[in-house]
């Protein structure tokens, strides 16, 4: 029986859309992937901050999920930019199929770069605003 074929575009899409929750890690590595559990831990961490510090700014309550999402964007770029032959050697050794990335992956990577960079810049700006001005600008 042939091993399942892991699609690079789908893995990158999962990292882009659900990277904060580690869906791409679960798709690629299954339940044994420790980094998937680290991503999933961001949700209870955000809830814990909300419960322990209800008076805190909303930014701090979603910060664990935001950081996990930024890592997910970076992972989407790394996954999508991996050459097809290296991807198949690492992920699809027994599948009998070869990967062939096309334009949808390129467009997904452009969107990932745009949204990921905007998220990172907005997160840094809000963090510095809260730390140095106490939130005077919003």
Steps between C-alpha positions, in 0.01 A plus 500: 500500500638840402550770759272802483619790288542828691405799285733799543239756392241361743754497786591862424129595486440337838797689646365826355141455616532290816867536588417646840343167594764281334272336242785476250717322758222251569458440125871438449606335824187377670434493872864428586623837372606696809487834318136436412426474870696819564279679246187352657616616844463861383121479532490398868783748566284780360205386710723483808616859448138609459396326823799602711510861379148602394595870522791456256487651155347272234838489327657303785208257501555406134880531502570123533275429200650787305854377557397149400339640183820689411697178537236331282555762229875437512443126479268551200781683322756233587269219389397673178854600403639148543594364155270223380776239483610570857136503614440158346822362646403615848121450501401264217760227481254213466207669328602427141395851392703811427405852606450768238446847647311751287369856512258448790799435727677813375190713565459342842861586587449862394186522715685336790782751476259794488277389787787366708706818466197718580422289806859516623524877450162564666591275793832677555339843469225418751747337739728804500199730536382311807845463655626855448189720501252287691277477194476873434460443125213256515 
